[in-house]
Amino acid sequence: MDLRLTEQQEMTRNMARELAAKEIAPIAAEIDETGRFPKEVIQKMADAGLFGILTPPPFGGAGGDRLDYLLTVEEIAVASASVALSFETSVGVAFLVLAFGSDEQKKKYLPALAKGEKLGSLATTEPGGGANWPMTLRTRAVPDGDQYVVNGSKCFVSNTGQADICVVLVSTDISKGPMGISALIIERDTPGFSFGTLEDKFGLRGDPTGELIFEDCRVPKENLLGQEGDATKITGAFGALSCPAHCAIATGIARAALEASIRHTKERVVLAPLPLAN
């Protein structure tokens, strides 16, 4: 088995590495210290085409594969895990639209997501639940003509306040329990949709994490992602992409720590004139 990267993969990694070192690393500490969302960095990444790395060319993307994506996530995480997590979330939402969306949804949402003009977020967790969301989900979507009326709230949502396209898990048939949970695409300017409290986190502070609130929020039925009851499939697909991406972020953090340690041992002088490495 040949484990070497292809020429294209090397190019993708090098491009992401250079961008991260030049544009993200110099402000990474400030991002996490202040909790500021770095819009200027997101724009640089968008200009480089990174948000469309998994999106096919007909929808404005680069048509790369999962390894291209993971290499990019790792390189960004070397500079800032916060930016990497925000990036990962938005690319993941584009992946869900690509995998489960209708032709109309793909045409409507994928180009803007691929170009980084709009960001995405996935809302699963609720204040009364946690990782066991299939058994505790309370957000309801009640059919009313050609719309769903959504009421409920979500918490711990990445890209809160910055995402324009949110994939939200809702119960469309409470009698079916977890099998009655569906996914709706809800745009940020939809009446009845608002943002709540942002978490004051210990780390990853550059990725805004907070609440989404839905109060008689009317969503067109055409915004149903997949079919009713498909939430388990959709979150499974998202997890298949996000779990290795989280590993890539951890690898990026570890690499950054190792590289910082090596620099320190080469520069730190304990017994002059030799540095610690000697």
C-alpha positions in Angstrom: 0.0 0.0 0.0 1.4 3.4 -1.0 0.7 5.9 1.8 2.4 8.8 0.1 0.3 11.8 -0.7 -0.5 12.6 -4.4 0.9 15.7 -6.0 -2.5 17.3 -5.7 -2.8 16.4 -2.0 0.7 17.9 -1.4 -0.4 21.1 -3.2 -3.6 21.3 -1.1 -1.6 20.8 2.2 1.1 23.3 1.3 -1.5 25.9 0.3 -3.4 25.5 3.6 -0.2 25.5 5.6 1.1 28.7 4.0 -2.3 30.4 4.5 -2.5 29.3 8.1 1.0 30.4 8.9 0.6 33.8 7.2 -2.9 34.8 8.0 -4.1 32.8 11.1 -1.1 32.1 13.3 -0.2 35.8 13.9 -3.7 36.5 15.4 -4.5 33.1 16.9 -3.7 34.1 20.5 -5.7 37.3 20.2 -8.7 35.3 18.8 -8.8 33.0 21.8 -8.0 35.7 24.3 -10.8 38.0 23.2 -13.3 35.4 21.9 -13.5 37.4 18.6 -14.8 35.7 15.5 -12.0 36.4 12.9 -14.1 37.4 9.8 -11.0 38.6 8.0 -9.4 35.1 8.2 -12.6 33.4 7.1 -12.6 35.7 4.1 -9.0 34.8 3.3 -9.9 31.1 3.5 -12.9 31.7 1.3 -10.8 33.5 -1.3 -8.5 30.5 -1.4 -11.4 28.2 -2.1 -11.1 26.1 1.1 -14.8 26.0 2.0 -15.5 24.3 -1.3 -13.0 21.6 -0.9 -15.6 18.8 -0.8 -18.1 20.4 -3.1 -18.2 19.3 -6.8 -17.2 21.9 -9.4 -20.8 22.2 -10.8 -21.7 23.8 -7.5 -18.6 26.0 -7.3 -16.3 23.8 -5.3 -12.9 22.1 -5.9 -14.2 18.5 -5.9 -11.5 17.3 -3.5 -11.7 14.1 -1.5 -11.9 13.5 2.3 -8.1 13.3 2.6 -7.8 16.7 1.0 -10.2 18.0 3.6 -8.5 16.4 6.6 -5.1 17.7 5.5 -6.6 21.2 5.3 -8.2 20.9 8.7 -5.0 19.8 10.3 -3.0 22.6 8.8 -5.5 25.2 10.0 -5.5 23.7 13.5 -1.7 24.0 13.7 -2.4 27.8 13.7 -5.8 27.9 15.4 -8.1 25.1 16.6 -10.9 27.7 16.9 -10.7 28.5 13.2 -10.4 24.9 12.3 -13.6 24.0 14.2 -15.6 26.8 12.6 -14.3 25.7 9.2 -15.1 22.0 9.9 -18.6 22.8 10.9 -19.4 24.8 7.8 -17.9 22.3 5.4 -19.8 19.6 7.2 -23.1 21.3 6.5 -22.3 21.7 2.9 -21.5 17.9 2.8 -25.0 17.2 4.3 -26.7 19.3 1.6 -24.7 17.5 -1.0 -25.5 14.1 0.4 -29.1 14.5 1.3 -30.4 17.7 -0.3 -32.8 17.9 -3.2 -31.6 19.3 -6.5 -33.2 22.7 -5.6 -31.5 22.7 -2.2 -28.1 22.0 -3.8 -28.5 24.7 -6.3 -29.7 27.2 -3.7 -27.2 26.6 -0.9 -24.1 24.8 -2.1 -22.5 27.6 -4.2 -22.6 30.1 -1.3 -21.3 27.6 1.1 -18.5 26.5 -1.2 -17.4 30.0 -1.8 -17.5 30.8 1.9 -20.0 33.6 1.3 -22.3 31.9 3.8 -21.3 29.7 6.8 -23.2 26.7 8.1 -24.0 25.2 11.5 -25.6 22.0 12.8 -27.9 22.2 15.8 -28.6 19.0 17.7 -28.1 19.5 21.4 -30.8 21.0 23.7 -30.6 22.5 27.2 -32.6 19.6 28.6 -30.5 16.9 27.0 -27.0 16.4 25.7 -25.3 13.7 23.7 -28.4 11.6 24.1 -30.4 14.0 21.9 -32.4 11.2 20.2 -34.2 10.5 23.5 -34.4 14.0 24.9 -35.1 16.2 21.9 -38.0 18.6 22.5 -37.9 21.1 19.5 -41.1 20.5 17.6 -41.9 21.2 13.9 -45.7 21.1 13.4 -47.0 20.9 9.8 -49.2 23.8 8.8 -50.0 23.9 5.1 -46.8 24.1 3.1 -44.8 25.1 6.2 -43.5 23.7 9.5 -44.0 25.8 12.6 -40.9 25.3 14.8 -40.7 25.9 18.5 -37.8 25.1 20.8 -34.2 25.9 21.4 -30.7 24.5 20.8 -27.4 25.0 22.7 -23.7 24.5 22.2 -24.0 25.2 18.5 -20.8 26.1 16.6 -20.8 29.3 14.5 -23.7 30.7 16.5 -24.5 34.2 15.2 -22.2 33.8 12.2 -23.9 30.9 10.3 -26.4 31.8 7.6 -27.5 28.3 6.9 -28.4 26.1 9.9 -29.4 22.4 9.8 -31.6 22.0 12.8 -32.9 18.7 14.2 -36.6 18.8 15.1 -39.4 16.3 16.0 -41.9 16.1 13.1 -43.7 13.1 14.7 -43.4 12.9 18.4 -45.2 9.5 18.5 -42.3 7.9 16.7 -39.7 9.0 19.2 -36.2 9.0 17.7 -37.5 7.8 14.3 -39.7 10.9 14.1 -36.8 13.3 14.2 -36.0 15.2 11.0 -33.6 17.9 9.8 -34.7 21.3 8.5 -32.6 23.9 6.8 -33.4 27.2 8.5 -31.9 30.4 7.3 -30.7 33.0 9.8 -33.1 35.8 8.7 -36.2 33.6 9.1 -38.8 35.3 11.3 -39.0 33.6 14.7 -35.4 32.5 14.6 -33.0 34.3 17.0 -29.7 33.8 18.7 -29.4 33.4 22.5 -26.5 33.4 24.9 -22.9 32.8 23.7 -20.9 30.5 25.9 -17.9 32.0 27.7 -15.6 29.0 27.0 -12.3 28.0 28.5 -10.8 27.2 25.0 -11.8 27.4 21.3 -13.1 30.8 22.1 -12.8 32.0 18.5 -15.5 29.6 17.4 -18.7 31.2 18.7 -20.8 28.6 20.5 -24.3 29.4 21.8 -28.0 29.1 21.7 -30.5 29.1 18.8 -34.1 30.0 19.7 -37.2 29.2 17.6 -40.5 30.9 18.5 -43.3 30.1 16.0 -40.6 30.0 13.3 -42.2 29.2 10.0 -40.0 27.1 7.7 -41.1 26.0 4.2 -41.6 22.3 3.8 -39.2 22.4 0.9 -36.4 23.1 3.4 -36.8 19.5 4.8 -33.4 17.9 4.4 -33.8 14.3 3.1 -37.1 12.7 4.3 -39.0 13.0 7.6 -37.3 10.8 10.1 -33.9 10.9 8.5 -32.1 12.7 11.3 -30.2 9.6 12.4 -28.9 9.0 8.9 -28.0 12.7 8.6 -26.1 13.0 11.9 -24.4 9.7 11.2 -23.1 11.1 7.9 -22.0 14.3 9.6 -20.2 12.2 12.3 -18.4 10.1 9.7 -16.9 13.4 8.5 -16.5 15.3 11.7 -15.0 12.6 13.9 -11.8 12.2 11.7 -11.8 16.0 11.4 -11.7 16.3 15.2 -8.8 13.9 15.1 -7.1 16.2 12.5 -7.6 19.1 14.8 -6.1 17.2 17.7 -3.2 16.3 15.5 -2.7 19.9 14.5 -2.7 21.0 18.1 -0.1 18.3 18.9 2.1 19.3 16.0 2.0 22.9 17.1 3.0 22.0 20.6 5.8 19.8 19.3 7.1 22.4 16.9 7.0 25.0 19.7 8.9 22.7 22.0 11.6 22.1 19.4 12.0 25.8 18.8 12.3 26.4 22.5 15.0 23.8 23.0 17.0 25.3 20.1 16.7 28.9 21.4 16.7 28.5 25.2 20.1 29.1 26.8 20.6 27.6 30.2 24.4 27.4 30.4 25.8 30.1 28.1 26.7 30.0 25.3 25.0 26.7 24.4 21.2 26.4 23.9 19.3 23.7 25.7 19.3 21.5 22.6 23.1 21.1 22.9 
